[in-house]
Structure formats: structure tokens, C-alpha cells
Amino acid sequence: MRYSGLALLRGALAGHRNWPQAWRSPQPKAAYDIVIVGAGGHGLAAAYYLAKNHRLTNVAVVERGWLGGGNTGRNTTVVRSNYLYPESARLYDFSLKLYEGLSRELNYNVMLSQRGHVMLAHTRHDLESLARWANAMHMNGIAAELLTREEVGELIPALDRSPGARYPVLGGFMQRRAGTARHDAVAWGYARAADALGVDILQECEVTGFMRGPGGRVTGVETRRGPIRTERVGIAAAGHSSVLAGLAGFRLPVTSYALQAMVTEPLKPRLDKVVISPGTGAYVSQSDKGEMVIGGSLDLFPSYAQRGSFAVLQSVVAATLALFPSFSRLRLMRQWAGIVDVVHDSSPIIGPTPVPGLYINCGWGTGGFKAIPAGGWTLAHVLATGRNHELAEPFQLERFISGRLIDEAAASGIAH
């Protein structure tokens, strides 16, 4: 079914009893051309672009839990492309451009809100750093604006700019095209579109091993629902990428950490920008439901737990209240964590692995959600053609041997 105003009217007249399922729940076939491990945003996007761009529809996406139940459903929904190095800027801005047309392409409202992303400067060193950052963005062809203290105050009136503020605001910079998108809607939109093109999405189908043939080449995956043969396998499992690599017999330069997020009770519109403060280690936006969505720094010890430590939660809340004292009366409603896969240069890995026939998309760290369209597009390209997409060429595993690293550690805005 194609969603439209007319379809909504028909549904209302029928008491909303005749809506078809958004995607199927098929039984696994014995074999597929390509199997993608991980039904999060990147895996579902890769399956969709395999079908749309490369006409490969004999594809399965296998997921140990439920669709979009990992990091895709556990982030703070920010999308932006304000990165420092040209390689990163090209990749993330390509992703943002795909986001800008995604609702129309998928016939599914991903609720993209390009409200603007403001980074605060609390010291003169911050001002110098942000000026360099904005200049780099201009050189990469991406618009950015430096803001004075007064301009920041006009954009974010709830911010504490009093003489006694613990973190004085000296200025900032903004990417106007940045903003937020609805995380569940992104996963559901890609799933629905991929399913409509013939892709099988297999939930509760955990991968327990890899089948190997001559020369160590992957010939299939072992799952809880039985073996599935395939010619090529793509891994898009975020924080569990290193676990799956271990099953395949190689080691990734990845460490998994918990990254916390939390929301307050809803309130009337108060904050119409995404605000990040590198000096405090906190960032805040307001959801469409009115909740204040708050994030911060990593729990700096390796973990596969989808929860975070109280110490980090406490520091993030304290920093948020220092910036926005008026939020002190809000109740914190929910807290959770995603499992992020961090590599040494804080840049992703997209491409072939040491195991023939096995490809990977991982290492996005805290930037995975904003990169979903580009990550899926580039993984689909290498799975379909066997050649790296030009945007993914700088992000190969071999860079950890050659030393051609792309150190985007500061691009999160918080020193992880």
C-alpha cells in the first residue's frame, strides 16, 4: 500500500481495520544471494539499496532480536554533517542529503526536523577551535555559521547567560541543515521499502557461526533457525561487530562502550535547536512529544550492557542543569544506553574483511544514526559489486596497517 492523505481517509472510513502489515515475517529460505547480519538502520538501508540500486532482491536481513531494537532505537536522533576532515565531510553530508529526501523516497515519514545544531563556546580556546572547524566545513563545501554571544542567546533563550553562569557562553557555531529524525521511523521506513522489493527480514534469527568453503571463503551462516547458504555476507551489527568477527576468525580494532541517553517528562515547546556543549559534556534537544532528550559522554569502560553507570548519568544531568537551570524542576522519566563500536581514529570501517566473501560496516562509534543512509548505500555497493564505493575508500581496514588514519575524535563535539 502507498501511504497518502487519500489512503488515510479510506482507513478512517473503515475504522482503521484494513491496514496491511508493513512488512512480512517469512520463514528463512535455504539460500540467498546475500545475507546481511543486523536489522538496524545500516543493515536495513543496505538491503533496500541492494534491491533499489543494484536489482538484487534475493537478500535476507537476519536479526537476533527485533527490527531496530539495537542502537537504532537507542540513540538521541541527531543528524548532521559538521565534520572536520574532507573524507568524513563527504560521507556524512552525502548521508544528510539522502535524509533530506528519505521520507518521499520511502513513502514513510521519518520526521526529519532540520532545526539546526548549535555548538557552544565557553572559553576563548573554544572560540578558536570552532572558527577552525567552521572554516574547514566551508572548505569542504558545507555551510556553517559562527555565532556571537548575542546570537546564541536569541536562538536559545533558555540558556543561562547570566553574569554568574558556571559556564559562560562566549559564542558558538551552527549547521542549519542539521537536526533530528525519528529513529524508529527510519528503521521502519527502510524495512517496509526493502520488504516491498522482495527482501526477507528474519527476526529472532541469531547468527551463531559462519560456514566456510575452499580457501576459507564464507559460504553461509549458522543461525538459531537453521543454516542459510549464501555467496556474500555483510555485517552491520554495531557494538557486537567484534563478537561476529571473532566467530569468523579475525579480530577487529573495535572496543565496545555504553553510551547513555535519557529523557525528561514532556513540556511545552522550549528548545527548537539541538544544543551541544563540549565543555560540559552534554547535549540536549526537545522531541516532538515535548521530552527533553539528553546525552553525554561514554562510560569509559568496555561493556555490552544496554545501560550505563550512575556516575555518568549524574555528571550529564548536572551539566545540563548548569546550562539550563529552568529544567531543574523536570522529572527524569527514562534512561538507557546503546552499545557503540569505537575504533582508534573514531572513523568507520566499510568494506571487505580478511575472510573472503565477508564484508563489514562498523566503527561508527557515536555517529551511527546520522550515517544510516550513507552506511547502507556504501555497504550495498561493495556487496553488489565487490568494489569499494568511492566515499568508503578511505575507510578500509588496511588503514590501521598503513597508518592513513582519519582522526575524527573531536567531531562528536565531546571528547570521548
HELIX and SHEET records of a PDB file:
HELIX    1   1 GLY A    5  LEU A   13  1                                   9    
HELIX    2   2 GLY A   41  HIS A   54  1                                  14    
HELIX    3   3 ASN A   71  GLY A   73  5                                   3    
HELIX    4   4 PRO A   86  GLU A  100  1                                  15    
HELIX    5   5 LEU A  102  LEU A  106  1                                   5    
HELIX    6   6 ARG A  124  MET A  139  1                                  16    
HELIX    7   7 ARG A  149  LEU A  155  1                                   7    
HELIX    8   8 HIS A  183  ALA A  196  1                                  14    
HELIX    9   9 PRO A  214  GLY A  216  5                                   3    
HELIX   10  10 ALA A  238  HIS A  240  5                                   3    
HELIX   11  11 SER A  241  ALA A  248  1                                   8    
HELIX   12  12 PHE A  310  LEU A  323  1                                  14    
HELIX   13  13 PRO A  325  ARG A  329  5                                   5    
HELIX   14  14 GLY A  365  GLY A  367  5                                   3    
HELIX   15  15 PHE A  369  ALA A  371  5                                   3    
HELIX   16  16 ILE A  372  THR A  385  1                                  14    
HELIX   17  17 GLU A  393  PHE A  395  5                                   3    
HELIX   18  18 ARG A  399  SER A  402  1                                   4    
HELIX   19  19 ALA A  409  SER A  412  5                                   4    
SHEET    1   A 6 ASP A 200  LEU A 202  0                                        
SHEET    2   A 6 VAL A  59  VAL A  62  1                                        
SHEET    3   A 6 ALA A  31  VAL A  37  1                                        
SHEET    4   A 6 ILE A 228  ILE A 235  1                                        
SHEET    5   A 6 VAL A 218  THR A 223 -1                                        
SHEET    6   A 6 VAL A 207  ARG A 212 -1                                        
SHEET    1   B 6 ASP A 200  LEU A 202  0                                        
SHEET    2   B 6 VAL A  59  VAL A  62  1                                        
SHEET    3   B 6 ALA A  31  VAL A  37  1                                        
SHEET    4   B 6 ILE A 228  ILE A 235  1                                        
SHEET    5   B 6 LEU A 358  CYS A 362  1                                        
SHEET    6   B 6 ILE A 349  PRO A 352 -1                                        
SHEET    1   C 2 VAL A  78  VAL A  79  0                                        
SHEET    2   C 2 GLY A 179  THR A 180 -1                                        
SHEET    1   D 8 GLU A 145  THR A 148  0                                        
SHEET    2   D 8 GLY A 171  GLN A 175 -1                                        
SHEET    3   D 8 HIS A 117  ALA A 121 -1                                        
SHEET    4   D 8 VAL A 274  SER A 277  1                                        
SHEET    5   D 8 ALA A 282  GLN A 286 -1                                        
SHEET    6   D 8 MET A 292  PRO A 302 -1                                        
SHEET    7   D 8 THR A 255  THR A 264 -1                                        
SHEET    8   D 8 LEU A 332  VAL A 342 -1                                        
END                                                                             
